[in-house]
């Protein structure tokens, strides 16, 4: 079953007309006028699609980042990487299925891949906790990162979460401490780290596996300190103001790159990554490989220095001279 967003309705209507024309053509003898009509409709639909997707609002990109058919971490692990061998458990409490990770190969090179994973249906979403990790998820991620450092393997993280799980159990098991430890340790890990935001990049839940030498983001993904709905509820006391909040937060890939918070925007197939998983995975592979090659050319000392400086430079403020005499 296909899922269409509100702003895609003009394309959907054209697609239906095009399918009707094709059915009519297939059920009748060859008709040059129908063939011409089909070609015109195909051209018009392509033009409309380009016009719509080149002028998306911040909120529309948030909707695309949450699209239920969008490729998730395991989809990329099947298409972008080879020989993925999943590892489980944090060796302290349990195995958090919202975080997946293990050994893999990126075009033949051995790497450690870690990502947040959502579900496609209700049953899988319950298993994956809707992609919101518990403390044990971040501790599992850190265990795998330390294992990668032990074997001198580069680390690649795939970020797609609305945020860390905010429940009582997570608080009892110290979710804030687990994320904070990951931030500290990722700054110090001696191996190259590449992070890619492939969908939602929400708050500390995303940052818990997001400290890296290079931070990439898919064209229709977002990265934010808070969700647009959460921001709207705080500032406007109304979650329906989420579109206004999305614009104010400047959370889209283009804005984040302009602000220097991400290193590169990874283009998606026209209409979004959900329309062509294979093409999106291939593009991600090319960008990961290129950035990894660049980072690996640096010495460990220089890589750690640049990583530290990168995150220390985030945030700006201005000081005004006191008006007091």
C-alpha positions in Angstrom: 0.0 0.0 0.0 1.4 3.4 -1.1 1.6 6.3 1.3 1.2 9.8 0.0 1.8 13.1 1.7 -0.6 16.0 1.3 1.8 18.0 -1.0 2.1 15.0 -3.3 -1.6 15.0 -4.2 -1.1 16.8 -7.6 1.4 14.0 -8.6 -0.9 11.3 -7.4 -3.8 12.6 -9.5 -1.5 12.7 -12.6 -0.3 9.2 -11.8 -3.8 7.9 -11.8 -4.6 9.6 -15.1 -1.4 8.2 -16.6 -2.3 4.7 -15.4 -5.8 5.0 -17.0 -4.3 6.1 -20.3 -1.9 3.1 -20.2 -4.7 0.7 -19.4 -6.7 2.1 -22.3 -3.7 1.7 -24.6 -3.2 -1.9 -23.5 -6.8 -2.8 -24.0 -7.1 -1.3 -27.5 -5.2 -1.3 -30.8 -2.3 1.0 -31.2 -3.4 4.6 -31.3 -0.9 7.4 -32.0 -2.9 10.0 -30.2 -3.0 8.0 -27.0 0.8 7.5 -27.2 1.2 11.3 -27.6 -1.1 11.9 -24.6 0.9 9.4 -22.5 4.2 11.1 -23.3 2.8 14.6 -22.6 1.4 13.3 -19.2 4.7 11.7 -18.3 6.6 15.0 -19.1 4.1 17.1 -17.2 4.2 14.7 -14.1 8.0 14.9 -14.1 8.0 18.7 -14.3 5.4 18.9 -11.5 7.4 16.6 -9.3 10.6 18.6 -9.8 8.7 21.8 -9.0 7.2 20.5 -5.8 10.3 18.9 -4.5 12.6 21.8 -5.2 10.4 24.1 -3.1 9.6 22.1 0.0 9.0 23.8 3.3 10.9 22.7 6.4 7.8 21.0 7.7 7.3 19.1 4.5 10.9 17.8 4.7 10.2 16.7 8.3 7.2 14.7 6.9 9.5 13.1 4.3 12.1 12.3 7.0 9.3 10.4 8.8 7.8 8.7 5.8 6.9 5.1 6.7 8.4 3.8 3.5 11.7 5.6 3.9 14.8 3.3 4.1 15.9 2.6 7.6 19.3 1.5 9.0 18.8 -2.2 8.2 17.8 -1.3 4.6 21.0 0.5 4.1 22.9 -2.3 5.9 21.6 -4.6 3.2 22.3 -2.3 0.2 25.1 0.1 1.2 27.2 -2.5 3.0 28.2 -6.1 2.6 28.7 -9.0 5.0 26.9 -7.4 7.9 27.2 -9.5 11.1 25.0 -8.1 13.9 26.2 -8.1 17.5 23.9 -7.9 20.4 23.7 -6.7 24.0 25.5 -4.2 26.2 26.9 -6.8 28.6 25.3 -4.9 31.5 21.5 -5.1 31.2 20.0 -6.3 27.9 19.9 -6.0 24.1 18.1 -2.8 22.9 16.6 -3.6 19.5 16.2 0.1 18.8 20.0 0.1 18.1 21.5 -2.3 15.6 25.2 -2.7 15.0 28.0 -5.0 14.0 30.8 -5.8 11.6 30.4 -5.0 7.9 32.3 -4.1 4.8 32.0 -0.9 2.9 33.1 -1.7 -0.7 35.5 -4.3 0.7 36.8 -2.3 3.7 36.0 -3.7 7.1 34.0 -1.3 9.3 31.8 -1.2 12.4 28.3 0.1 11.6 25.9 1.2 14.3 22.4 2.7 13.6 19.1 3.4 15.2 16.3 1.3 13.8 12.5 2.0 13.5 9.8 -0.5 12.6 7.5 -0.7 9.6 4.4 -1.9 11.4 3.0 -1.9 14.9 4.6 -5.2 15.9 8.0 -4.2 14.7 7.7 -0.7 16.1 7.1 -2.3 19.6 10.1 -4.5 19.1 12.2 -1.5 18.0 10.6 0.9 20.5 9.8 3.2 17.6 13.5 3.8 17.1 13.9 5.5 20.5 16.8 3.8 22.4 17.1 3.0 26.1 20.3 3.4 28.1 21.4 -0.1 27.1 21.1 0.9 23.5 23.7 3.6 23.9 25.9 1.3 26.1 25.7 -1.3 23.4 26.8 1.2 20.8 29.7 2.3 23.0 30.7 -1.4 23.5 30.8 -1.9 19.7 32.8 1.4 19.2 35.4 0.2 21.7 35.5 -3.1 20.0 36.1 -1.3 16.7 38.9 0.8 18.3 40.5 -2.5 19.6 40.7 -3.8 16.0 41.5 -0.5 14.4 38.2 -0.4 12.4 36.5 2.8 11.2 33.1 3.5 12.7 30.0 4.5 10.7 26.8 5.5 12.5 23.4 5.9 10.9 21.1 8.2 12.8 17.3 7.9 12.5 15.5 8.6 15.8 13.0 11.0 17.2 15.0 11.0 20.4 16.1 8.7 23.2 13.3 7.0 25.1 12.0 9.3 27.9 10.3 6.7 30.1 10.7 6.0 33.8 12.7 2.9 33.2 15.2 4.7 31.0 15.6 7.4 33.7 16.1 4.7 36.4 18.9 3.2 34.3 20.5 6.6 33.7 19.8 7.6 30.1 21.4 11.0 30.4 24.6 9.5 31.8 24.7 6.8 29.1 24.5 9.5 26.4 27.0 11.8 28.1 29.5 9.0 28.4 29.1 8.3 24.6 29.7 12.0 23.8 32.9 12.0 25.9 34.2 8.6 24.6 33.4 9.3 20.9 35.6 12.5 21.1 38.5 10.3 22.2 38.2 7.2 20.1 41.3 6.9 17.9 39.6 5.4 14.8 37.9 7.4 12.1 34.2 8.0 12.7 31.6 9.0 10.0 28.0 9.8 11.0 25.1 10.1 8.6 21.6 11.4 9.5 19.3 9.3 7.3 15.9 10.3 8.6 15.1 11.9 11.9 17.9 13.3 14.0 16.3 14.1 17.3 18.0 15.7 20.3 20.5 13.8 22.5 19.1 10.6 21.2 20.8 11.4 17.8 23.9 13.0 19.3 24.5 9.9 21.4 26.0 8.2 18.3 26.6 11.4 16.4 30.0 12.7 17.5 32.2 12.1 14.4 35.0 13.4 12.2 32.4 14.0 9.5 28.6 14.4 9.9 26.6 13.9 6.8 22.8 14.3 6.3 20.4 13.0 3.7 18.7 15.8 1.7 15.3 15.2 3.3 16.4 14.4 6.8 16.5 16.8 9.7 18.7 17.3 12.8 17.4 19.2 15.8 17.6 19.8 19.5 13.9 19.2 19.8 11.0 18.0 17.5 8.9 20.7 15.8 5.9 19.5 17.8 7.8 19.8 21.1 9.1 23.3 20.2 5.6 24.4 19.2 4.1 23.1 22.5 6.7 25.0 24.5 6.7 28.3 22.6 3.2 28.6 21.2 1.4 26.2 23.7 0.0 24.5 20.6 1.4 21.5 18.8 -0.4 22.5 15.6 2.2 25.3 15.3 4.8 22.6 14.3 5.2 23.9 10.8 6.0 27.4 12.1 8.5 25.8 14.7 10.2 23.7 11.9 10.9 26.9 10.0 12.2 28.7 13.1 14.4 25.8 14.2 16.3 25.8 10.9 16.6 22.0 11.0 16.7 21.1 7.3 19.8 19.7 5.7 20.4 22.9 3.6 20.1 25.1 6.7 22.3 22.9 8.8 25.0 22.9 6.1 24.8 26.6 5.9 25.3 26.9 9.6 28.3 24.5 9.5 26.6 21.9 11.7 26.9 19.2 9.0 29.7 18.6 6.5 27.7 17.6 3.5 24.2 17.1 2.2 23.6 13.8 0.5 21.2 14.1 -2.5 18.2 11.8 -2.6 16.3 10.5 -5.6 13.6 12.8 -7.0 10.6 12.5 -4.7 12.6 11.3 -1.7 14.6 8.2 -0.7 11.4 6.2 -0.2 10.8 6.2 -3.9 14.1 4.4 -4.8 15.9 2.6 -1.9 18.6 1.2 -4.2 19.6 4.6 -5.6 19.6 6.2 -2.1 21.8 3.4 -0.8 24.2 3.7 -3.7 24.5 7.5 -3.2 25.1 7.0 0.5 27.8 4.5 -0.2 29.7 6.9 -2.5 29.6 9.7 0.1 30.6 7.5 3.0 33.5 6.0 1.0 34.8 9.4 -0.1 34.7 11.0 3.4 36.2 7.9 5.0 39.1 8.0 2.6 39.7 11.6 3.4 39.6 11.1 7.2 41.8 8.0 7.0 44.6 10.1 5.4 44.9 12.1 8.6 47.2 11.0 11.5 45.4 10.0 14.7 46.6 13.1 16.5 45.4 15.4 13.8 42.1 13.6 13.4 41.4 13.8 17.1 42.4 17.5 17.2 40.0 18.3 14.3 37.2 16.3 15.8 37.5 18.2 19.1 37.8 21.6 17.4 34.8 20.8 15.2 32.4 20.3 18.1 33.9 23.1 20.3 33.2 25.5 17.4 29.4 24.9 17.5 27.3 27.7 18.8 28.0 31.4 18.5 27.3 34.4 20.8 27.9 38.1 20.7 29.0 40.3 23.6 27.9 43.9 24.0 29.8 46.5 26.0 28.1 47.5 29.1 26.0 50.7 28.9 26.7 51.5 32.5 29.0 54.5 33.0 
